């Protein structure tokens, strides 16, 4: 197993020089990153096309553009975020002031997935840089062309003792996890997330896990059915369903099920054409292993729409299954592909109970125009984040921290959330020397009596 101690130690030595803590250094680094992304836009689009057959539209909107927007937001607010925050001081601390200093951890390890191989590597990097850290990024080996462009881009603008790329397979990740980092950031599956968390526990290293799970979508009887179908089709089948926050299954009210399914079929056709497998811009499955795994779901329940496959190109057209139950294989784990099971419910508690019986999802989507229904679902189900009357869109707001709960992850990022995730909040009390409060000392007369009165 390869040893990465030298790389980690070089970054720790660079961090201790203090350069990364300077706000101007951080801002200049983010500006360099932004310029490099803009200059390599065509190369990134081409790499994403080769790796996943992503269209230029999808490559820019879900990978490049969202990262540039994140950098712009961070640059706008960073000088304010780095300042110590003055907070209230209780009367028991009369004469003192209280401040919270955001402090970088040091060297961060960022392990990125393959489904959005550029965005999910660079978005956490933005937070690491903004907070004043050094970072080592392990991109996915399943999207080698994008990883190569990312490595070249990073090497052109940063020294390796500041920001480094380490490529390799699972063994490389395991070797990196044997090193002592100051914080770990992982995006990927829950089984691998457990391995990362176990490694972090051995050294008591702070860890952020962005995982996944079966994110439900509820379409209530009062929903705008046509719009709900369109937005669900968009959120589910972008990137061929290979999105951790894609609707994993739909609970639709029985009174509107047939109309919803009809509108869903129309929306899929409008988005991807009569034959999606002939659509040059339709994203492919990342490899044969995942293609075969998804194909095994196609005979679950009843095939309502889609179901065609292209083994040569690892492509599966948008597919909708009905008459599915919780015992079917497609409902056992996160689907992570263009297969959408539709379940029927007749009252809201029935759907909520079905969701409660599963691990806390990373996302939840509700389509309803009823304020009471919205409040019942949002307040009654624990989930990482989500939307009312939309899907996926919450992910790209820099004002909404993104993260999971329970098995769907721990910690959050985006916007200030990224800055906070890669910062330790150091609390400092500054006490006056002009006077002293005597009764806190054990030798004062009637000290206990006075202390009880003071702390009452």
C-alpha positions in Angstrom: 0.0 0.0 0.0 1.4 3.3 -1.1 2.4 5.8 1.7 1.2 9.4 1.4 2.8 10.6 4.6 5.2 12.9 2.8 2.4 14.6 0.9 0.4 15.1 4.1 3.4 16.3 6.1 4.4 18.8 3.4 0.9 20.3 3.5 1.0 20.4 7.3 4.3 22.3 7.2 2.9 24.7 4.6 -0.2 25.3 6.7 1.9 26.1 9.8 3.6 28.9 7.9 0.3 30.7 8.3 -0.1 31.8 4.6 -3.4 30.1 4.2 -4.9 32.0 7.1 -4.5 35.4 5.4 -7.8 36.4 3.9 -6.2 37.9 0.8 -4.4 34.6 0.2 -7.7 32.8 0.3 -9.5 35.2 -2.0 -6.6 35.1 -4.5 -6.7 31.3 -4.4 -10.4 31.3 -5.1 -10.0 33.7 -8.0 -7.3 31.6 -9.5 -9.6 28.6 -9.2 -12.4 30.4 -10.9 -10.2 31.6 -13.8 -8.8 28.1 -14.3 -12.3 26.6 -14.4 -13.4 29.2 -17.0 -10.3 28.5 -19.1 -10.8 24.8 -18.9 -14.5 24.8 -19.5 -14.3 23.1 -22.9 -11.9 20.4 -21.7 -14.2 19.7 -18.7 -17.3 19.5 -21.0 -15.4 17.1 -23.3 -14.2 14.9 -20.4 -17.7 14.7 -18.9 -19.0 13.7 -22.3 -16.5 10.9 -22.6 -17.0 9.7 -19.0 -20.8 9.9 -18.7 -22.0 11.1 -22.0 -23.2 14.3 -20.3 -24.5 17.0 -22.7 -22.9 20.4 -22.7 -26.0 21.8 -21.1 -26.0 19.3 -18.3 -22.2 19.5 -17.8 -22.4 23.3 -17.4 -25.6 23.5 -15.4 -24.9 20.7 -12.9 -21.1 20.7 -12.8 -19.3 23.9 -14.0 -21.9 26.7 -13.6 -22.9 25.7 -10.1 -19.3 25.7 -8.9 -18.6 29.1 -10.5 -21.8 30.4 -8.7 -20.5 29.0 -5.4 -17.1 30.8 -5.8 -18.8 34.0 -6.6 -21.0 33.8 -3.5 -18.1 32.9 -1.2 -15.9 35.8 -2.6 -18.7 38.2 -1.9 -19.0 37.2 1.8 -15.7 35.8 2.9 -14.2 39.0 4.4 -17.2 39.1 6.7 -17.1 35.4 7.6 -13.5 35.4 8.7 -14.0 38.1 11.3 -14.3 37.1 14.9 -18.0 37.1 15.9 -18.8 39.0 19.1 -21.5 37.3 21.1 -23.3 38.2 24.3 -21.7 37.8 27.7 -23.8 36.9 30.8 -24.0 39.1 33.8 -22.0 36.5 35.7 -19.1 37.5 33.5 -19.4 41.2 34.0 -16.4 43.1 32.7 -15.5 40.6 30.0 -16.3 40.2 26.3 -17.0 37.0 24.3 -15.8 36.2 20.8 -15.9 33.3 18.4 -12.9 32.9 16.1 -13.4 30.7 12.9 -10.2 28.8 12.7 -9.0 26.4 9.9 -8.5 22.8 10.8 -5.3 22.4 8.8 -5.1 19.7 6.1 -8.4 18.3 4.7 -8.9 15.1 2.8 -11.7 15.4 0.2 -12.9 12.1 -1.3 -15.1 12.7 -4.3 -17.6 10.5 -6.1 -18.1 9.7 -9.8 -21.7 10.9 -10.5 -20.8 14.6 -10.5 -17.1 14.1 -10.6 -16.1 17.8 -11.0 -18.7 19.6 -8.9 -18.5 17.2 -5.9 -14.7 17.5 -5.8 -14.5 21.3 -6.3 -17.5 22.4 -4.2 -16.0 21.2 -0.9 -12.6 22.4 -2.0 -14.1 25.9 -2.2 -15.1 25.6 1.4 -11.7 24.2 2.5 -9.8 27.1 0.7 -12.3 29.7 2.1 -11.8 28.5 5.6 -8.0 28.6 5.3 -7.1 25.0 4.9 -4.7 22.9 2.7 -6.4 20.1 0.9 -5.8 16.7 -0.8 -8.5 15.6 -3.2 -9.0 12.0 -4.2 -11.2 12.1 -7.3 -13.1 9.1 -8.6 -11.3 6.5 -10.8 -14.6 5.7 -12.5 -14.5 9.0 -14.4 -10.8 9.1 -15.4 -11.0 11.8 -18.0 -12.7 14.3 -15.7 -10.2 13.4 -13.0 -7.3 14.0 -15.3 -8.6 17.5 -16.3 -9.2 18.3 -12.6 -5.6 17.2 -11.8 -4.1 19.3 -14.5 -6.2 22.3 -13.6 -5.2 22.1 -9.9 -1.5 21.6 -10.7 -1.4 24.6 -13.0 -2.5 27.0 -10.2 -1.5 25.5 -6.8 1.6 24.0 -5.3 1.2 20.5 -4.0 2.0 21.5 -0.5 -1.2 23.6 -0.6 -3.7 21.8 -2.8 -2.9 18.3 -4.2 -4.7 15.7 -6.3 -4.1 12.0 -5.6 -5.5 9.6 -8.2 -6.1 5.9 -7.8 -8.7 3.3 -6.9 -10.2 2.1 -3.6 -6.8 1.1 -2.3 -5.6 4.6 -2.7 -8.5 5.9 -0.7 -7.7 3.3 2.0 -4.0 4.4 2.1 -5.0 8.0 2.4 -7.3 7.2 5.3 -4.4 5.7 7.1 -2.8 9.2 7.3 -3.6 11.7 10.0 -5.6 14.5 8.5 -7.2 17.4 10.4 -10.7 16.9 8.8 -12.2 14.4 6.3 -14.9 15.2 3.7 -16.5 12.2 1.9 -19.3 12.1 -0.7 -20.5 8.6 -1.8 -22.3 5.5 -0.6 -23.2 4.6 2.9 -21.1 1.4 3.0 -17.9 3.4 2.1 -19.0 6.2 4.4 -18.9 3.7 7.3 -15.3 2.9 6.4 -14.4 6.6 6.3 -16.1 7.3 9.6 -14.3 4.3 11.2 -10.9 5.6 10.0 -11.8 9.1 11.4 -12.8 7.6 14.7 -9.4 6.0 15.2 -7.7 9.4 15.2 -10.7 11.4 16.5 -10.7 13.4 13.2 -13.8 15.6 12.4 -15.7 14.1 9.5 -18.4 15.2 7.1 -20.3 12.5 5.3 -22.6 13.3 2.3 -24.2 10.0 1.6 -27.6 9.2 0.1 -30.5 6.8 0.6 -34.0 6.4 -0.8 -35.3 10.0 -1.1 -39.1 9.9 -1.3 -41.4 12.1 -3.3 -45.0 12.6 -2.2 -47.6 13.8 -4.7 -50.8 14.7 -2.8 -54.2 14.8 -4.3 -54.3 18.7 -4.4 -51.0 19.0 -6.3 -50.5 20.7 -9.6 -50.2 17.4 -11.4 -48.8 18.5 -14.7 -46.1 20.7 -13.0 -45.4 18.0 -10.5 -44.8 15.4 -13.2 -42.5 17.7 -15.1 -40.4 18.6 -12.1 -40.2 15.1 -10.9 -39.1 13.8 -14.3 -36.4 16.5 -14.5 -35.1 15.8 -11.0 -35.2 12.1 -11.3 -33.7 11.5 -14.8 -31.1 14.2 -15.0 -27.7 12.5 -15.1 -29.7 9.3 -15.8 -30.8 9.3 -12.2 -27.3 9.1 -10.9 -27.9 11.8 -8.3 -27.8 11.3 -4.6 -30.8 13.6 -4.1 -32.9 12.3 -7.0 -36.4 11.2 -6.2 -35.9 7.5 -5.5 -39.5 6.6 -5.5 -42.9 8.4 -5.7 -45.8 8.1 -3.4 -48.8 9.3 -5.3 -52.4 9.7 -4.0 -54.7 7.1 -5.5 -57.2 9.7 -6.6 -54.8 11.2 -9.1 -52.5 8.3 -9.8 -53.6 7.7 -13.4 -53.5 11.3 -14.3 -50.1 11.7 -12.8 -48.7 8.7 -14.6 -50.0 10.1 -17.9 -48.5 13.5 -17.3 -45.2 11.8 -16.2 -45.0 9.9 -19.5 -45.6 13.1 -21.4 -42.9 15.0 -19.4 -40.4 12.2 -20.0 -41.1 12.3 -23.7 -40.8 16.1 -23.8 -37.4 16.1 -22.0 -35.7 13.1 -23.7 -37.6 12.4 -26.9 -39.5 9.5 -28.2 -36.5 7.2 -28.0 -34.0 8.5 -25.3 -31.5 5.8 -26.2 -31.1 7.6 -29.6 -30.7 11.0 -27.9 -27.1 12.0 -28.1 -27.4 14.1 -25.0 -28.8 11.5 -22.7 -26.4 10.6 -20.0 -25.1 7.0 -19.8 -24.6 4.7 -16.8 -21.0 5.0 -15.4 -20.0 1.4 -16.1 -21.2 -2.1 -16.8 -21.4 -3.1 -13.2 -23.9 -0.4 -12.4 -25.7 -1.0 -15.7 -26.2 -4.7 -14.8 -27.3 -3.8 -11.3 -30.0 -1.4 -12.6 -31.2 -3.8 -15.3 -32.0 -6.3 -12.6 -34.7 -3.9 -11.3 -36.6 -3.7 -14.6 -38.8 -6.7 -14.0 -39.9 -5.5 -10.6 -43.6 -4.7 -10.3 -45.2 -3.7 -13.6 -43.4 -1.8 -16.4 -45.4 1.3 -17.1 -43.0 3.2 -19.3 -39.5 2.8 -20.7 -37.5 -0.2 -19.9 -35.3 -0.3 -23.0 -31.5 -0.7 -22.6 -28.4 -0.4 -24.7 -25.7 -2.6 -23.2 -23.0 -1.4 -25.7 -23.3 2.1 -24.3 -24.4 1.3 -20.8 -27.6 3.2 -21.3 -31.1 2.7 -19.8 -34.0 4.8 -20.9 -36.1 6.6 -18.3 -38.2 3.9 -16.8 -41.3 4.0 -14.5 -42.5 1.0 -12.5 -45.9 0.6 -10.9 -47.4 -2.1 -8.6 -44.2 -2.1 -6.6 -44.0 -3.1 -2.9 -41.4 -2.7 -0.2 -40.3 -6.3 -0.6 -39.2 -5.8 -4.2 -35.4 -5.6 -4.7 -35.8 -2.1 -6.3 -37.1 -0.8 -2.9 -34.3 -2.3 -0.8 -31.6 0.2 -1.5 -31.0 3.5 -3.2 -31.6 3.0 -7.0 -29.1 5.6 -8.3 -30.3 5.2 -11.9 -33.1 6.1 -14.3 -35.7 3.7 -12.7 -38.6 5.3 -10.8 -41.0 3.1 -8.8 -44.5 4.6 -8.2 -46.4 3.6 -5.1 -50.0 4.4 -4.3 -51.4 5.8 -1.0 -54.9 6.8 0.1 -54.2 9.1 3.1 -51.2 11.0 4.1 -50.4 9.1 7.3 -50.1 5.9 5.2 -47.4 7.5 3.0 -45.6 9.0 6.1 -45.6 5.7 7.8 -44.0 4.1 4.8 -41.3 6.7 4.8 -40.8 6.4 8.6 -40.1 2.7 8.2 -37.0 3.5 6.2 -33.7 5.2 7.2 -33.8 9.0 7.2 -33.5 10.1 3.6 -31.1 12.7 2.3 -33.9 14.5 0.5 -37.7 14.6 0.5 -40.0 16.2 -2.0 -43.7 17.1 -1.5 -46.1 18.3 -4.1 -49.2 19.9 -2.4 -50.8 23.3 -2.4 -52.1 22.8 1.2 -50.2 24.7 3.9 -51.4 22.2 6.5 -50.2 19.2 4.5 -46.9 20.9 3.9 -46.4 21.6 7.6 -47.5 18.0 8.5 -44.9 16.5 6.2 -42.0 18.9 6.8 -42.4 18.8 10.6 -43.4 15.1 10.8 -40.5 13.5 8.8 -36.8 13.8 9.5 -34.7 14.3 6.3 -31.6 16.1 5.2 -33.3 18.8 3.1 -35.7 19.0 0.3 -38.4 21.0 -1.6 -42.1 21.7 -1.5 -43.5 21.7 -5.1 -40.1 21.0 -6.7 -37.2 18.6 -6.7 -33.4 18.9 -6.3 -33.4 22.7 -6.7 -32.6 23.3 -3.0 -29.1 21.8 -3.6 -27.9 24.9 -5.6 -28.9 27.6 -3.1 -25.9 28.9 -1.3 -28.2 30.1 1.5 -29.3 26.5 2.3 -26.8 24.2 4.0 -26.9 20.8 2.3 -26.4 17.6 4.2 -28.0 14.4 5.5 -29.2 13.0 8.8 -28.7 9.5 10.2 -27.7 7.1 7.5 -27.9 9.8 4.8 -24.9 11.6 6.2 -23.6 13.9 8.9 -22.6 17.6 8.5 -23.5 20.0 5.8 -22.0 22.5 3.3 -22.7 25.1 0.5 -22.3 28.8 1.0 -21.4 29.7 4.5 -22.2 26.1 5.4 -19.0 25.1 3.6 -16.9 27.8 5.4 -18.3 26.5 8.7 -17.8 22.9 7.9 -14.0 23.4 7.3 -13.7 25.8 10.3 -13.3 25.2 14.0 -15.3 27.7 16.0 -12.8 28.8 18.7 -14.5 30.5 21.7 -12.5 33.1 23.5 -13.4 35.1 26.7 -11.5 38.4 27.1 -11.6 39.4 30.8 -10.9 42.9 32.3 -8.0 43.6 34.6 -9.5 46.8 36.0 -11.4 45.0 38.8 -12.1 41.5 40.0 -15.2 39.6 41.2 -14.1 38.2 44.5 -16.9 35.8 45.5 -15.9 33.3 42.8 -12.9 32.4 45.0 -13.3 29.8 47.7 -11.6 31.9 50.5 -14.1 34.8 50.4 -16.4 35.2 53.5 -19.8 33.7 52.9 -18.6 32.7 49.5 -21.1 29.9 48.9 -24.1 32.0 49.9 -23.0 34.8 47.6 -22.2 32.3 44.8 -25.7 30.8 45.1 -27.3 34.3 44.9 -25.2 35.3 41.9 -25.8 32.1 39.9 -29.5 31.8 40.8 
